[in-house]
Amino acid sequence: MQKQVRVVAVHDTAGNISVLLASPADAPRAGVKLEPWQYIHEVEVPDIALDMDDEQLHSRLNEVMENFRVDVHAEAADMPKAQLARKSSTQAY
């Protein structure tokens, strides 16, 4: 059985992702020091699991960082979930 994964994205005001952190969904949230222009949202990343080997996991996270951004038009809250959108379009993933 695959463990549920929580992925947290650190991004700028345009949604460009600078950091993705993956952890077990039931683990305490990671503490991240943000710069004034950075925001943090939990995002749903398909095709990712903690039982992947490190190379697969890093490859998938890098693929998301290169091809997606955080949809910054979502309502702001303490640490809401946000959608990913392809960089080449405004369509959500």
N, CA, C and O atoms as a GROMACS GRO file, in nm:
protein
  372
    1MET      N    1   0.084  -0.119   0.000
    1MET     CA    2   0.000   0.000   0.000
    1MET      C    3   0.088   0.125   0.000
    1MET      O    4   0.184   0.135   0.077
    2GLN      N    5   0.055   0.221  -0.086
    2GLN     CA    6   0.132   0.344  -0.094
    2GLN      C    7   0.092   0.438   0.018
    2GLN      O    8  -0.026   0.454   0.048
    3LYS      N    9   0.193   0.499   0.080
    3LYS     CA   10   0.165   0.600   0.183
    3LYS      C   11   0.122   0.728   0.115
    3LYS      O   12   0.176   0.766   0.011
    4GLN      N   13   0.026   0.794   0.176
    4GLN     CA   14  -0.017   0.924   0.124
    4GLN      C   15   0.098   1.023   0.136
    4GLN      O   16   0.173   1.022   0.234
    5VAL      N   17   0.110   1.108   0.036
    5VAL     CA   18   0.219   1.205   0.031
    5VAL      C   19   0.163   1.346   0.040
    5VAL      O   20   0.062   1.378  -0.024
    6ARG      N   21   0.228   1.430   0.120
    6ARG     CA   22   0.196   1.572   0.123
    6ARG      C   23   0.310   1.642   0.050
    6ARG      O   24   0.427   1.622   0.083
    7VAL      N   25   0.275   1.724  -0.048
    7VAL     CA   26   0.376   1.802  -0.119
    7VAL      C   27   0.347   1.949  -0.094
    7VAL      O   28   0.235   1.996  -0.115
    8VAL      N   29   0.448   2.021  -0.048
    8VAL     CA   30   0.436   2.163  -0.019
    8VAL      C   31   0.525   2.238  -0.117
    8VAL      O   32   0.641   2.204  -0.136
    9ALA      N   33   0.469   2.342  -0.178
    9ALA     CA   34   0.541   2.424  -0.275
    9ALA      C   35   0.570   2.561  -0.215
    9ALA      O   36   0.481   2.625  -0.158
   10VAL      N   37   0.693   2.606  -0.229
   10VAL     CA   38   0.731   2.744  -0.196
   10VAL      C   39   0.738   2.815  -0.331
   10VAL      O   40   0.805   2.769  -0.423
   11HIS      N   41   0.668   2.928  -0.342
   11HIS     CA   42   0.659   2.996  -0.471
   11HIS      C   43   0.653   3.146  -0.454
   11HIS      O   44   0.632   3.198  -0.344
   12ASP      N   45   0.671   3.217  -0.567
   12ASP     CA   46   0.663   3.363  -0.566
   12ASP      C   47   0.521   3.408  -0.599
   12ASP      O   48   0.431   3.325  -0.612
   13THR      N   49   0.502   3.538  -0.613
   13THR     CA   50   0.368   3.592  -0.637
   13THR      C   51   0.310   3.549  -0.771
   13THR      O   52   0.188   3.552  -0.788
   14ALA      N   53   0.395   3.509  -0.866
   14ALA     CA   54   0.347   3.463  -0.997
   14ALA      C   55   0.323   3.312  -0.998
   14ALA      O   56   0.277   3.257  -1.098
   15GLY      N   57   0.353   3.244  -0.886
   15GLY     CA   58   0.331   3.101  -0.879
   15GLY      C   59   0.451   3.017  -0.919
   15GLY      O   60   0.443   2.894  -0.919
   16ASN      N   61   0.564   3.082  -0.952
   16ASN     CA   62   0.685   3.008  -0.990
   16ASN      C   63   0.741   2.936  -0.868
   16ASN      O   64   0.769   2.997  -0.766
   17ILE      N   65   0.757   2.805  -0.880
   17ILE     CA   66   0.797   2.721  -0.769
   17ILE      C   67   0.949   2.724  -0.752
   17ILE      O   68   1.023   2.702  -0.848
   18SER      N   69   0.995   2.750  -0.630
   18SER     CA   70   1.138   2.747  -0.601
   18SER      C   71   1.177   2.624  -0.521
   18SER      O   72   1.291   2.578  -0.529
   19VAL      N   73   1.082   2.568  -0.444
   19VAL     CA   74   1.109   2.450  -0.362
   19VAL      C   75   0.984   2.364  -0.356
   19VAL      O   76   0.873   2.415  -0.342
   20LEU      N   77   1.002   2.232  -0.368
   20LEU     CA   78   0.895   2.136  -0.340
   20LEU      C   79   0.944   2.043  -0.232
   20LEU      O   80   1.054   1.989  -0.241
   21LEU      N   81   0.863   2.024  -0.129
   21LEU     CA   82   0.896   1.934  -0.019
   21LEU      C   83   0.793   1.822  -0.016
   21LEU      O   84   0.673   1.849  -0.013
   22ALA      N   85   0.839   1.696  -0.016
   22ALA     CA   86   0.749   1.582  -0.007
   22ALA      C   87   0.770   1.514   0.128
   22ALA      O   88   0.884   1.494   0.171
   23SER      N   89   0.661   1.480   0.194
   23SER     CA   90   0.669   1.412   0.323
   23SER      C   91   0.544   1.325   0.340
   23SER      O   92   0.447   1.343   0.267
   24PRO      N   93   0.548   1.232   0.435
   24PRO     CA   94   0.426   1.154   0.461
   24PRO      C   95   0.312   1.248   0.501
   24PRO      O   96   0.335   1.346   0.572
   25ALA      N   97   0.192   1.218   0.457
   25ALA     CA   98   0.078   1.306   0.484
   25ALA      C   99   0.050   1.319   0.634
   25ALA      O  100  -0.004   1.420   0.678
   26ASP      N  101   0.087   1.216   0.711
   26ASP     CA  102   0.060   1.221   0.854
   26ASP      C  103   0.177   1.276   0.936
   26ASP      O  104   0.170   1.278   1.059
   27ALA      N  105   0.283   1.322   0.869
   27ALA     CA  106   0.399   1.379   0.938
   27ALA      C  107   0.371   1.525   0.974
   27ALA      O  108   0.287   1.590   0.910
   28PRO      N  109   0.441   1.577   1.076
   28PRO     CA  110   0.425   1.721   1.105
   28PRO      C  111   0.466   1.804   0.982
   28PRO      O  112   0.553   1.763   0.905
   29ARG      N  113   0.402   1.917   0.965
   29ARG     CA  114   0.436   2.005   0.852
   29ARG      C  115   0.579   2.056   0.866
   29ARG      O  116   0.625   2.088   0.976
   30ALA      N  117   0.647   2.062   0.755
   30ALA     CA  118   0.785   2.112   0.754
   30ALA      C  119   0.785   2.262   0.778
   30ALA      O  120   0.699   2.334   0.727
   31GLY      N  121   0.881   2.307   0.854
   31GLY     CA  122   0.898   2.450   0.875
   31GLY      C  123   0.991   2.505   0.770
   31GLY      O  124   1.101   2.453   0.750
   32VAL      N  125   0.950   2.608   0.704
   32VAL     CA  126   1.030   2.668   0.597
   32VAL      C  127   1.040   2.817   0.622
   32VAL      O  128   0.939   2.884   0.646
   33LYS      N  129   1.162   2.870   0.618
   33LYS     CA  130   1.180   3.015   0.633
   33LYS      C  131   1.156   3.079   0.497
   33LYS      O  132   1.225   3.050   0.400
   34LEU      N  133   1.057   3.165   0.493
   34LEU     CA  134   1.019   3.229   0.367
   34LEU      C  135   1.075   3.369   0.358
   34LEU      O  136   1.086   3.440   0.458
   35GLU      N  137   1.110   3.408   0.238
   35GLU     CA  138   1.146   3.546   0.209
   35GLU      C  139   1.015   3.624   0.197
   35GLU      O  140   0.909   3.564   0.177
   36PRO      N  141   1.020   3.758   0.209
   36PRO     CA  142   0.896   3.837   0.204
   36PRO      C  143   0.813   3.816   0.077
   36PRO      O  144   0.692   3.835   0.080
   37TRP      N  145   0.875   3.779  -0.034
   37TRP     CA  146   0.804   3.762  -0.161
   37TRP      C  147   0.761   3.617  -0.184
   37TRP      O  148   0.707   3.586  -0.291
   38GLN      N  149   0.782   3.529  -0.088
   38GLN     CA  150   0.750   3.388  -0.106
   38GLN      C  151   0.624   3.348  -0.030
   38GLN      O  152   0.588   3.407   0.071
   39TYR      N  153   0.558   3.247  -0.084
   39TYR     CA  154   0.436   3.192  -0.026
   39TYR      C  155   0.450   3.042  -0.021
   39TYR      O  156   0.534   2.984  -0.091
   40ILE      N  157   0.369   2.976   0.061
   40ILE     CA  158   0.374   2.832   0.073
   40ILE      C  159   0.232   2.776   0.064
   40ILE      O  160   0.141   2.823   0.132
   41HIS      N  161   0.216   2.675  -0.020
   41HIS     CA  162   0.087   2.608  -0.037
   41HIS      C  163   0.110   2.458  -0.049
   41HIS      O  164   0.212   2.413  -0.102
   42GLU      N  165   0.016   2.382   0.001
   42GLU     CA  166   0.015   2.238  -0.023
   42GLU      C  167  -0.044   2.216  -0.161
   42GLU      O  168  -0.148   2.274  -0.195
   43VAL      N  169   0.021   2.132  -0.241
   43VAL     CA  170  -0.027   2.103  -0.376
   43VAL      C  171  -0.042   1.953  -0.394
   43VAL      O  172   0.026   1.874  -0.329
   44GLU      N  173  -0.132   1.915  -0.482
   44GLU     CA  174  -0.153   1.775  -0.513
   44GLU      C  175  -0.070   1.740  -0.636
   44GLU      O  176  -0.085   1.801  -0.742
   45VAL      N  177   0.019   1.643  -0.621
   45VAL     CA  178   0.105   1.600  -0.731
   45VAL      C  179   0.069   1.456  -0.766
   45VAL      O  180   0.095   1.365  -0.686
   46PRO      N  181   0.010   1.432  -0.883
   46PRO     CA  182  -0.022   1.296  -0.924
   46PRO      C  183   0.106   1.215  -0.950
   46PRO      O  184   0.213   1.272  -0.974
   47ASP      N  185   0.094   1.084  -0.943
   47ASP     CA  186   0.204   0.994  -0.977
   47ASP      C  187   0.327   1.014  -0.889
   47ASP      O  188   0.439   1.018  -0.939
   48ILE      N  189   0.305   1.028  -0.760
   48ILE     CA  190   0.415   1.040  -0.666
   48ILE      C  191   0.382   0.956  -0.543
   48ILE      O  192   0.268   0.954  -0.496
   49ALA      N  193   0.483   0.889  -0.491
   49ALA     CA  194   0.464   0.805  -0.372
   49ALA      C  195   0.594   0.801  -0.294
   49ALA      O  196   0.702   0.808  -0.351
   50LEU      N  197   0.582   0.789  -0.163
   50LEU     CA  198   0.702   0.785  -0.079
   50LEU      C  199   0.781   0.656  -0.094
   50LEU      O  200   0.897   0.650  -0.055
   51ASP      N  201   0.718   0.551  -0.151
   51ASP     CA  202   0.792   0.427  -0.171
   51ASP      C  203   0.870   0.426  -0.302
   51ASP      O  204   0.932   0.324  -0.336
   52MET      N  205   0.869   0.537  -0.376
   52MET     CA  206   0.955   0.550  -0.495
   52MET      C  207   1.099   0.558  -0.447
   52MET      O  208   1.125   0.602  -0.335
   53ASP      N  209   1.192   0.514  -0.532
   53ASP     CA  210   1.332   0.534  -0.490
   53ASP      C  211   1.365   0.682  -0.503
   53ASP      O  212   1.295   0.757  -0.571
   54ASP      N  213   1.473   0.723  -0.436
   54ASP     CA  214   1.508   0.866  -0.430
   54ASP      C  215   1.520   0.929  -0.568
   54ASP      O  216   1.474   1.041  -0.589
   55GLU      N  217   1.580   0.856  -0.662
   55GLU     CA  218   1.599   0.912  -0.797
   55GLU      C  219   1.464   0.938  -0.864
   55GLU      O  220   1.446   1.043  -0.926
   56GLN      N  221   1.370   0.844  -0.853
   56GLN     CA  222   1.237   0.862  -0.912
   56GLN      C  223   1.163   0.979  -0.847
   56GLN      O  224   1.101   1.060  -0.915
   57LEU      N  225   1.171   0.986  -0.714
   57LEU     CA  226   1.103   1.092  -0.641
   57LEU      C  227   1.157   1.228  -0.680
   57LEU      O  228   1.080   1.320  -0.709
   58HIS      N  229   1.290   1.242  -0.681
   58HIS     CA  230   1.350   1.371  -0.719
   58HIS      C  231   1.321   1.405  -0.864
   58HIS      O  232   1.297   1.521  -0.896
   59SER      N  233   1.322   1.306  -0.951
   59SER     CA  234   1.292   1.329  -1.092
   59SER      C  235   1.150   1.382  -1.109
   59SER      O  236   1.127   1.476  -1.185
   60ARG      N  237   1.054   1.321  -1.037
   60ARG     CA  238   0.914   1.365  -1.048
   60ARG      C  239   0.897   1.506  -0.993
   60ARG      O  240   0.828   1.588  -1.054
   61LEU      N  241   0.960   1.536  -0.879
   61LEU     CA  242   0.949   1.671  -0.822
   61LEU      C  243   1.014   1.773  -0.916
   61LEU      O  244   0.960   1.882  -0.933
   62ASN      N  245   1.129   1.740  -0.975
   62ASN     CA  246   1.194   1.832  -1.070
   62ASN      C  247   1.106   1.855  -1.193
   62ASN      O  248   1.098   1.966  -1.244
   63GLU      N  249   1.041   1.748  -1.240
   63GLU     CA  250   0.951   1.759  -1.355
   63GLU      C  251   0.837   1.857  -1.325
   63GLU      O  252   0.801   1.939  -1.409
   64VAL      N  253   0.782   1.848  -1.204
   64VAL     CA  254   0.673   1.938  -1.164
   64VAL      C  255   0.725   2.082  -1.158
   64VAL      O  256   0.659   2.174  -1.206
   65MET      N  257   0.843   2.102  -1.097
   65MET     CA  258   0.898   2.237  -1.086
   65MET      C  259   0.925   2.299  -1.223
   65MET      O  260   0.905   2.419  -1.242
   66GLU      N  261   0.970   2.217  -1.318
   66GLU     CA  262   1.002   2.269  -1.453
   66GLU      C  263   0.879   2.298  -1.536
   66GLU      O  264   0.881   2.389  -1.619
   67ASN      N  265   0.771   2.224  -1.515
   67ASN     CA  266   0.657   2.233  -1.605
   67ASN      C  267   0.531   2.296  -1.546
   67ASN      O  268   0.435   2.323  -1.619
   68PHE      N  269   0.531   2.320  -1.417
   68PHE     CA  270   0.411   2.373  -1.353
   68PHE      C  271   0.442   2.493  -1.265
   68PHE      O  272   0.557   2.519  -1.229
   69ARG      N  273   0.338   2.564  -1.233
   69ARG     CA  274   0.345   2.673  -1.136
   69ARG      C  275   0.224   2.657  -1.045
   69ARG      O  276   0.132   2.582  -1.077
   70VAL      N  277   0.224   2.727  -0.934
   70VAL     CA  278   0.109   2.724  -0.844
   70VAL      C  279   0.007   2.824  -0.895
   70VAL      O  280   0.041   2.938  -0.929
   71ASP      N  281  -0.118   2.782  -0.901
   71ASP     CA  282  -0.225   2.872  -0.943
   71ASP      C  283  -0.250   2.968  -0.827
   71ASP      O  284  -0.315   2.932  -0.728
   72VAL      N  285  -0.200   3.089  -0.839
   72VAL     CA  286  -0.206   3.187  -0.730
   72VAL      C  287  -0.340   3.258  -0.720
   72VAL      O  288  -0.356   3.347  -0.636
   73HIS      N  289  -0.436   3.220  -0.801
   73HIS     CA  290  -0.567   3.284  -0.794
   73HIS      C  291  -0.658   3.217  -0.693
   73HIS      O  292  -0.772   3.258  -0.675
   74ALA      N  293  -0.607   3.113  -0.624
   74ALA     CA  294  -0.685   3.046  -0.520
   74ALA      C  295  -0.698   3.140  -0.400
   74ALA      O  296  -0.615   3.229  -0.381
   75GLU      N  297  -0.801   3.120  -0.322
   75GLU     CA  298  -0.820   3.204  -0.203
   75GLU      C  299  -0.707   3.181  -0.104
   75GLU      O  300  -0.665   3.067  -0.084
   76ALA      N  301  -0.659   3.286  -0.042
   76ALA     CA  302  -0.550   3.276   0.056
   76ALA      C  303  -0.606   3.233   0.191
   76ALA      O  304  -0.716   3.273   0.231
   77ALA      N  305  -0.529   3.153   0.260
   77ALA     CA  306  -0.560   3.112   0.397
   77ALA      C  307  -0.427   3.081   0.464
   77ALA      O  308  -0.322   3.110   0.407
   78ASP      N  309  -0.429   3.023   0.582
   78ASP     CA  310  -0.306   2.995   0.655
   78ASP      C  311  -0.211   2.911   0.572
   78ASP      O  312  -0.097   2.951   0.550
   79MET      N  313  -0.254   2.797   0.525
   79MET     CA  314  -0.173   2.712   0.436
   79MET      C  315  -0.268   2.628   0.354
   79MET      O  316  -0.277   2.506   0.374
   80PRO      N  317  -0.340   2.691   0.262
   80PRO     CA  318  -0.442   2.618   0.186
   80PRO      C  319  -0.380   2.528   0.080
   80PRO      O  320  -0.264   2.541   0.043
   81LYS      N  321  -0.463   2.438   0.034
   81LYS     CA  322  -0.422   2.359  -0.082
   81LYS      C  323  -0.438   2.450  -0.203
   81LYS      O  324  -0.526   2.535  -0.207
   82ALA      N  325  -0.352   2.430  -0.301
   82ALA     CA  326  -0.361   2.508  -0.425
   82ALA      C  327  -0.345   2.412  -0.541
   82ALA      O  328  -0.295   2.301  -0.525
   83GLN      N  329  -0.388   2.455  -0.657
   83GLN     CA  330  -0.375   2.372  -0.776
   83GLN      C  331  -0.249   2.408  -0.851
   83GLN      O  332  -0.199   2.520  -0.844
   84LEU      N  333  -0.197   2.308  -0.923
   84LEU     CA  334  -0.086   2.332  -1.015
   84LEU      C  335  -0.143   2.366  -1.151
   84LEU      O  336  -0.248   2.313  -1.189
   85ALA      N  337  -0.076   2.452  -1.224
   85ALA     CA  338  -0.115   2.485  -1.361
   85ALA      C  339   0.008   2.473  -1.449
   85ALA      O  340   0.119   2.509  -1.407
   86ARG      N  341  -0.009   2.422  -1.571
   86ARG     CA  342   0.103   2.413  -1.663
   86ARG      C  343   0.156   2.552  -1.690
   86ARG      O  344   0.079   2.647  -1.704
   87LYS      N  345   0.287   2.565  -1.699
   87LYS     CA  346   0.348   2.697  -1.724
   87LYS      C  347   0.306   2.753  -1.859
   87LYS      O  348   0.299   2.874  -1.876
   88SER      N  349   0.279   2.666  -1.955
   88SER     CA  350   0.247   2.711  -2.090
   88SER      C  351   0.098   2.742  -2.107
   88SER      O  352   0.055   2.780  -2.216
   89SER      N  353   0.019   2.727  -2.000
   89SER     CA  354  -0.124   2.758  -2.011
   89SER      C  355  -0.177   2.799  -1.875
   89SER      O  356  -0.104   2.801  -1.775
   90THR      N  357  -0.305   2.832  -1.873
   90THR     CA  358  -0.369   2.866  -1.745
   90THR      C  359  -0.454   2.749  -1.698
   90THR      O  360  -0.524   2.761  -1.598
   91GLN      N  361  -0.450   2.636  -1.771
   91GLN     CA  362  -0.530   2.520  -1.736
   91GLN      C  363  -0.472   2.449  -1.614
   91GLN      O  364  -0.352   2.420  -1.609
   92ALA      N  365  -0.557   2.422  -1.516
   92ALA     CA  366  -0.512   2.354  -1.394
   92ALA      C  367  -0.480   2.208  -1.424
   92ALA      O  368  -0.534   2.149  -1.519
   93TYR      N  369  -0.392   2.151  -1.342
   93TYR     CA  370  -0.350   2.013  -1.359
   93TYR      C  371  -0.437   1.921  -1.279
   93TYR      O  372  -0.417   1.800  -1.281
   0.00000   0.00000   0.00000
